[in-house]
Amino acid sequence: MLGAGPEKPESAQAAAGYEFLKQFVGEWDGETEMFVEPGKPVKGKATMSAHMIGNYWAVVVVHGDVMGQPYHGQGTFGFHSTKSKKFTVTWTDSMSDFMWKHDGVVEGDKLVLDSEGPIPGEPGILIKSRDTWEFKGKDQVILTGEVQGPDGKMTPMMKATCIQKK
């Protein structure tokens, strides 16, 4: 098989990174909030499923609604054991033609991912963003999406709370 070769010994950091990714695996039900207007979150529902490709990649698929519109997103989560020593994520979804590319690190029980992408409704203008996946035990994960405001501070844009199905 192309690309197959002898197994490489993993560093402790890489092994911990791959183990962290396994937390995504399973079927999840979620509730979402979009923060479009201060004090008036728009609520929705979502499902998330995830599986591993080997021991190295988690594939996460989300279905739901965003402000009354059907939503489908898919991400591939991995850890660069040799180059950056960081997590890397690609994300595509039904809301735009943009492929998000995130890099990040684990801080305790949180995977903090930074990226840059388009401002909705203003193609060609890129803005910094941050996604934080916080695992609360084995059966809950909270995703918080933030964007950088004109003042340089990160502002919450969305929050999804997912509970693993039994």
C-alpha positions in Angstrom: 0.0 0.0 0.0 1.3 3.4 -0.9 2.6 5.3 2.1 2.8 2.2 4.3 6.0 1.6 6.0 7.6 0.3 9.1 6.0 1.5 12.4 7.8 4.5 13.9 8.2 4.8 17.6 5.9 7.5 19.0 7.0 10.2 21.4 5.1 10.5 24.7 3.7 13.8 23.4 2.5 12.2 20.2 0.9 9.2 22.0 -0.9 11.6 24.3 -2.1 13.6 21.3 -3.5 10.6 19.6 -5.1 9.4 22.8 -6.8 12.8 23.3 -8.4 12.5 19.8 -10.2 9.3 20.8 -12.4 11.3 23.1 -14.4 12.5 20.0 -15.4 8.9 19.1 -19.1 8.1 19.4 -22.6 9.5 18.8 -23.6 12.8 20.4 -26.7 14.9 20.8 -26.2 18.7 21.0 -27.8 22.0 21.7 -26.4 25.0 20.0 -26.5 28.8 20.6 -25.6 31.4 18.1 -24.7 34.8 19.5 -25.9 37.2 16.7 -27.4 39.9 18.9 -26.3 40.6 22.5 -28.5 38.9 25.1 -30.6 37.1 22.4 -29.0 33.7 21.6 -30.5 31.8 18.7 -30.9 28.2 19.8 -30.8 25.0 17.7 -30.2 21.3 17.9 -27.4 19.1 16.4 -26.0 15.6 16.3 -22.4 14.7 16.1 -20.7 11.5 15.2 -17.0 10.7 15.2 -14.7 7.8 14.4 -11.0 7.2 14.2 -9.0 6.5 11.1 -6.4 4.1 12.5 -4.9 5.6 15.7 -4.1 9.0 14.2 -7.1 10.8 12.8 -10.6 11.6 14.2 -13.3 12.3 11.7 -16.1 14.4 13.1 -19.4 14.9 11.3 -22.1 17.3 12.5 -25.7 17.7 11.3 -28.1 20.3 12.7 -29.6 23.7 12.0 -28.0 27.1 12.2 -30.5 29.9 12.6 -33.3 27.8 11.0 -31.1 26.5 8.1 -30.0 22.9 7.7 -26.3 22.5 8.5 -23.8 19.8 7.7 -20.1 20.0 8.7 -17.2 17.6 8.7 -13.7 17.9 10.2 -10.6 15.8 10.2 -8.6 16.1 13.5 -5.0 15.0 13.8 -1.7 15.6 15.6 1.6 16.5 13.8 4.1 14.4 15.7 7.1 15.4 13.6 6.7 18.9 12.3 4.8 21.4 14.4 4.0 19.2 17.5 0.5 20.7 17.3 -3.0 19.5 16.5 -4.2 20.2 13.0 -7.8 20.3 11.9 -9.5 20.9 8.5 -13.2 21.7 8.5 -15.7 22.1 5.7 -19.4 22.7 6.0 -22.6 23.6 4.1 -22.5 27.3 5.0 -19.6 28.3 2.7 -17.0 27.2 0.1 -14.1 27.9 2.5 -12.0 25.1 4.0 -11.0 26.1 7.5 -7.5 25.0 8.6 -6.8 25.1 12.4 -3.7 24.6 14.4 -3.8 24.2 18.2 -2.8 22.7 21.5 -4.3 20.9 24.4 -4.6 23.0 27.6 -5.8 20.6 30.3 -9.1 19.1 29.0 -9.5 21.6 26.2 -8.3 21.5 22.6 -7.8 25.2 21.6 -7.6 25.7 17.8 -6.8 29.0 16.1 -7.6 29.8 12.5 -8.4 32.5 10.0 -11.4 32.6 7.8 -14.0 34.8 6.0 -16.4 37.1 7.6 -20.0 35.9 6.7 -21.4 38.2 4.0 -18.0 39.8 3.3 -16.0 37.5 1.0 -12.4 38.2 0.7 -12.0 39.6 4.2 -10.4 37.2 6.7 -10.7 37.3 10.4 -9.0 35.4 13.2 -11.1 32.8 15.0 -10.7 30.3 17.8 -12.6 27.0 18.4 -12.3 25.5 21.9 -13.4 21.9 22.4 -13.7 21.2 26.2 -14.2 17.7 27.4 -16.1 17.4 30.6 -15.7 13.7 31.6 -16.4 11.0 29.0 -19.9 12.0 28.1 -19.9 15.8 27.5 -18.0 18.1 25.2 -18.6 21.9 24.8 -17.5 23.7 21.6 -17.1 27.4 21.9 -16.5 29.4 18.7 -15.0 32.9 18.9 -14.0 35.6 16.4 -11.7 38.5 16.8 -13.5 41.8 17.1 -12.2 45.2 15.9 -10.7 45.8 19.4 -8.5 42.7 19.0 -10.4 40.7 21.7 -12.0 37.3 21.0 -15.9 37.5 21.1 -18.1 34.4 21.5 -20.0 33.6 18.2 -21.4 30.2 19.1 -21.6 27.5 21.7 -22.6 23.8 21.3 -23.0 21.5 24.3 -23.0 17.8 23.3 -23.9 14.8 25.4 -22.7 11.3 24.3 -25.5 8.9 23.5 -25.6 5.8 25.7 
